């Protein structure tokens, strides 16, 4: 593949945009050197770069696109709403319409507040929990990769420059499926933990009644339980991970696929807690999600239509079936190429990831780069293996064939040395202290 136009703009892009993009996961350091740098358009599960190269895609807008790129019913709904205006002096009718849809869709929550990004609403949940409990400390699940771009979370990562340690120290961590690690935090900080923040699940499933036990611990300690449903909300179950696993949090946050790529998110929860951000109480006021573009009309229309499509089509079932088809094909290819011990597919069928291991069976960024390099040159982009409603059987099977060819090279690299096959530098983890 030829990437001349992309390369010509790469230096300019990095000279005026810090990091070359607006999301770290899309950065140049996350992809091989010989890879598309700028995407021109997308349709369904395919994208085209500015050099005209075509790819089947599995990143799907960092898991924000479940129906497919430029999915026409959603685009039309957003367009119709734009013709009526985007942002008024008082609330728009569509704000109430979508709010009613959301509280009827998700069991438990009684109120909802809209925003633009996951970080907005997850930080708002933490703020509400602190105000409601009168406590400062936050407990987060250490196995879940990202909760917010704000200080309370980023201060706990290796990219903590610019964040006061006093803020970082207020966030403590526990391990998923390890109840003892959570109990230890409550013993160490009695009466101090305002909320427990976690995803219902990621690539690891809840076992031994873990989620219900977390719920019980929060109840016993007067702590607010917050579920980050950015991914589980519109991939595992339309009613969220809380419905899928049968555990109700006090607050939950939704976004990403909620609008099929449009910028919309939601904070939902019990009236008693949510109303602290409203007008009808006698407590101290909470400055909660007062965003100029928080309820941008066309994004709410996109969310309404996306939810309608989920209700009238078996989107969740399709994601599960296609993820299972992809997993079965890849595992067969890995076995036939004798790399099953070095290349693993993990997670829920609608939210798959892969793990690349080296000769010593250690996690390897170099082998991840090699795998990406080989699938990209064959027309597939897959930083993860996230399927959409637009991925057909033919595209899944084509992808399995591409991955099979890539694993042939993977095996050769294991036998002969990766240096013989990897072109350029390895990719890097997003969270690192220095470039």
N, C-alpha and C positions, 0 to 999 in steps of 0.2 A: 504494500500500500504506500501511496505517496502522501506526505503530510507537509508539502512545501508551503502552502498558504498559512497553515497553522504555525509553522516554525517562524515564518516571516513576521507574524504578529506577536509571538511569544515574548520577546524582549520588551516591546512596547506595552504589552498587557501588564507585565510585571513592574514596569517603570512607573505606572500610574495607579495600579491597584495593589496594595500590600498583600503579598502572597499570591497575586495573580488571579484571585477569585474571591468570592464572598462567603464561601463555606470551606473550612479546612479540608473536609473529606473530598472536595473536588480539586485539590491542589496538585501541582505538577509532581510533588514529592510522593504522591499516592499512586502514581502510575509509572510504567516503564518509560524510558526515554523515547522509544519509537511507538507512539500512541497518539490518538486524536487529542488535540489541545483545545479546540473550540468547536462546539456543536452548533450546527446551523438550524436544524429542525428535527422534530420527532413526530411520528405517527404510529399509533398502536404500540407495539413493543419494539419498534425500530427507530433508530436515529441516524442522521446524516451529518458528517462534519463539514467544515467549510471547504475541504478539498474534494467533496463529493463521495467520500467513502461511506458505505452503508454498513450498519451493525445491528444485530439483534442485541437488545439491551436488558440487563438484569439488575441495574442499580435502581431504576425507576424513580428518579428524583429523590434519592436517599429514602426510599420506601414511601414516598408521598403520593405516588401515582399507582393506584390499584386497577383502574379501569383501562388505562392506556393513554399515551400522549395524544393531545388534541382530540379527546373523545367527544364526538360531535354533539350529543345531547347536552353535555355539561357546558361546552363552549357556547352553544345557542342560548342556554339559560342565563349565562353570565352576560352575554351580549344584549339580550332583551332587557335585563336589569340596568345595564349601563346606559341604555337609551332614556331611562327615567331619571338619571342623575346618580352620582356616586356617594355624596356626603351632604346631608342636610344640617340645619341648625338644631333640629329636634330629632329624636329617634325615628327611624323608618319602620313602616309596617313589617317589613321582612325580618327585622330583628326579633319581633314577637313571634312571627310565624316559625322561624327556625328554632327559637328558644322552646316553643311548645313541642316541636318535633323531637328535639333532643331530650327533653325531660320525659317524654313518653317512650322514647327509644331505649333509654338506659334505666334499668330498674334501680330505684333507690334515690338518686339525686332529685332535689326539689327545685333547685335554682341553677342558672347558668349565666356565665359572663363570657363574651367573645373577645378574641384578640387575634394577633396575626401569626405568632410563632409559638412553638412549644415552650421555649424559654420564658416567654411572657407569662404563660399561665402556670407553669410549674413554680416559678418564683412567687407568683401571686398566692399560690397554695401555701407556700412556706410562710409568707407574710401573714396570711389569715390565721394559720395555725399558731404562730407566735403571739398574735394579738388575742386569740381566743383562749389560749392556755396561760398567757403571761410568762412563758418560758422562752429561752433563746436558742437552746441547742437543737440541732437537726441530725437525725440518724439516717444515713443513706446506704443503699446496698452497693457494696464494693464491686460486685460482679457485673453490674449494669453500666454500660460505657459512658452514657451522657444524660444529664438531666437539665442542664441550663448553661447559658453563656454567662450567667451572672456570678458575682463574687462567691456566694455561699457554696457553689459547687466547683467552679473553676479553681478556686483557691485550694482545693484538695488534690489537684492534679499537678503534674510536673510543669505545666505551663502557668505558673502562679505569679509571674512577675507583675508588679503593679497592684497586687492585692494585699492589704494589711493582714499580718499574721493573726491579729486578734479576731478577724472575721473567719479566717480559715479554721482556726482552732474551735470554733463553735459547731463545726460539722464533723461528725464521727461516723465510723463505718462498721457495718456488719456483713457477714457472708450469706449468700443465698443458700437455702436448704440447710442452714446451720443455726438452729434455734439457740444454742448455747451462746453463740457469738452475740446475738441480740440481747439475750438475758444479761450477759456480762456488761453491756453498755448501760442498761437500766440499773444494775447494781453499782456501777462506777459513778453514774450521774443521777442519783435518785431525785425525782421531782424536777429535773432540768430539761428533759427531752420534750420539745414541743410537738414534733411530728416524726414519723417514719416514712421515708420516701423510697419507693421502689417500683419497678415494673412488675406486673403479675408474673411474667416469665419472659425469657429471651431465648437463647439456644438451649437453656437448661429448664426442664419441666419441674414444677413443684412436686415434691415427694413427701410421704409420711405426714400428710395433712399440714404441711408447712405454712401455707397461706392462712389457713384458719387459725393456726396457733399464733401467728403474728397478729392477727385480728384480736385474739383473746388477750395477748400481752399488752397491746395498746389500750384495750378496754380497762384492764386491771391497773394501768398506770396513768390513766387520764390523758393519753397521748393521741393525737390526730393521725390516722392512717391515710396516706396519700398514695394512690395508684397512678403512675405515669402510663397512660394508655395510648401514647403516640403511635405505637405499632400494633399492639394487641387489639386496640379499639376497632379497627376496620380491616383487620386481617384474620384474627382468630375467631371472632364472633361479632356480629353487628351490635350486640349488647355489651361489647367490651370483654376484656379478660375477666372482669368481675362476674359477668354472667357465665362465661366459659368455665370458670373455676368455682363458681358459687360462693364467692366471698365479697361482701360489700365494704368498700372503704368509706371514710368520711368525706374525702375530697378526691376527685379524679380529674385528670387532664387529657384532652383529646386534641388531635391535629393531624398533620401529614395527610393520610389518605382520606380524611374527612371531606376534603374539597377536591380530591383527585389532582393535586398539584397546585391548586390556588391557595393563596396565603390566608388561612383561617385556622383558628384554634379555639378551644373552649375549656373553661374551668367550670366544673360541676360539683355540687355537693349538697349536704344537709342544709336546710333553711337556717337553722340556729347559727351555723358557722358562716355561711355565705352572706347572711343579712348584715354581718359586721362590716361589710363593704357597702352597705346601703344606707337608707335614710330613716328606717323605722326601728330604731333602738335607742337606748339611753346610755350606751357605753361610749368609750373614746372612739372616734371615727378612724377607719382604715382607708388610706388612699389606695384604692384597689382598681387597677386596670383602667385608668383614664387615658385612653389612647385616641389620638386624632383619627387614625384609620382602623381602630379596633373592630368596628362593625361595618367595614367597607361593603357597600351593597352588593356589588357583583360577586364578591367572594362568598357572601352568604347565599346568594342564588346558586352558585356552583355547588355549595355544600348541600342545599336542599335537593338539587337534582341528583347529586351523587347518592344521597341516602335513598331517594326514590328508586334509583336503579338497583341499589342493593336489595330493596324490599321486593322488587318485581322480577329480578333475575337472580339466579343462584350464583352470585359472585363468590361468596365464601366457599361454597362447594367446589367451584371451578379452581380457585386458588389452591385448595387442598389437593385436588386431583392432579393438577399440573405439577405442583411441587413434589408429589409422590412419584409421578412419572419421571420427572427429572432426577430425583434421588435414586430411583431404581436403575436408571440408565447409567448414571455416573458411577454408582457402586459396582455395576457389572464391568464397566470399562476399567475402573481402578483394579479390580480383581484380575481381569484378563491381561493387564499390563504389569501386574505384580507390584503395584504401588499402593495397595489397600492399607498398608501399615504407615504410609507416609502422606496420604492425601485423604482427608475425611470430610464428609458432608454432615452437617449437624443442624438441629433446630426444628421448629415447627415447619410443616411443608410450605406454608405461606410466608415464611421468613427464614429461609435457609442461609447458612454461611458455610464456608469451607475453611479447613485448616491445612496449612502446608508445613510439612516436617522435613528436616534434613536427614543425612545419612545416620546421624546419631539419634534420630527421632525427637529432636528438639524443634520448637517453633522457629520458623525460618522466614525472614523477610526476603531473602534472596530467592528462595524457591517460590514464594508468592509472586515475586516479580517475573520469574521465568514462566510460571503458569499464565499470568496475565499477558505477557509478551506473546506467547504462543496462541492464545485464543483470540487476541486482538488481531493478529496478522491473518486469522482465518474468519474474521467478521463477527466476533462476539465480544461485547464489553460486559464484564461481570465482576465488579469489586465485591459483590456478594451474589447470591443466587435467588433474588427476589422476583417472583413471577407476578404477572398481572392478568386481568381478565382478557387481555388481547393476545396472550401467548397461546397459540394453537398447538395441537399435537404435532403438526409439521415443524413448527419452530422449536418445540422442545426436542424433537428427534434430531433436527439439524444441529442443535446445540450439543446434544450428547455425542454426535459424531465429531464435532469440533473438539470437545473436551477429550474424547478418546485419542485424537491425534496429538493433542497437547501432552497427554499423559505418556505417550510413546517417548516424547522428548524428555519428559520428567524422569522416566526410567533410565534413559541413556545418561542423563546428568548424574543420577545417583551412582551409576556404574563407572562413569568415565570422568566425573568431576564437573561441577556446575560451570566453572570458568570457561569450559569449551562451548557452552551453549547460551549463557546469559550475555546479552548485549547491553552494556552500560551499567549504571549504578543501581543498587537495589532500592526499592521503595522504603519509606520510613514510617514508623508509627506517628500518628498525629500528636499524641501527648508525649513530648520530650522537652527537656529543659533548654537545649541549645539546637540550633539548626545543623 
